Amino acid sequence: PGTLERLWQRIRCPTLLVHGSDGWHGDPSKDGRAAHVANARVLEISRAGHWVHHDQLDAFVAATRAFLAEP
């Protein structure tokens, strides 16, 4: 793995990887990025591009709040 992947492998806390269905970066669970984060969950938000928080603010905030509220 490269430098970035080795950095991701050091993340141990629960991590929410949010991506938009219309984003240019793709799905981290399908392209392998999520596999480098030990405790990652991937969430796709519909009708959002790369700036999910801009395109679908309410859905982004709701998902983030729910994730942070988990024990």
N, C-alpha and C positions, 0 to 999 in steps of 0.2 A: 504493500500500500504506500501511497504517497504521503507527504507531510500532513495534508488536510485530513486524510482518512485516519492517520495515526492520532491526530488530535481528537477526532470524533470518537475514537475507540476509548478514550480516557473519560468520556462522559458517562457517569453512573446513575445520575438522578433520572427520575421519570421525565421524559421529553416528548412534547407534542410537536410533531412536524406537520405544519399546515401548508397545503398548496391549493391553488385554484385549478378548477377543471379546464380552464382556458389559458393557463399560464404557459409560458415558453420553457420553463425549467423542467417540467414533467413530474411524474409521480415518484417520490423517493423510495417507495416500497418496490417499485418495478425496475428502477434503474440502478438499484444497489446501494444508494446512499444511506437508507435507513438501516441496512444491515450492519453498518459500522457503529451504530449507537445502541448500546446494550439494552436500554430500557425505553425504546422509542415506540411511539404510537403515531400512525400516519392518519391524517384527516384531510379529505378532499372536500372543498367547498365549491358547490356548483355556481356557475355564472360569475366566476371570479378569475382574474388573471394573476400576474405575478404579485401584485399588491393586493392581496386578499383583504386586508384590513381597510383598504380604500374602496374596493369594489363591493364588498359584502360585510360592512362594518357590524351590523347586528348579529349576523351568523358567526362572525369571527369572535366577537366579544362573548357571546353566549357559550361557544365551544371552549374558549379560554377560561372563562369563569367556572364552567363545569369541571374542566380538567384540574384547575387549581383547588377546587373544593374536595377533590377525592382524597381519601386518607393515605 
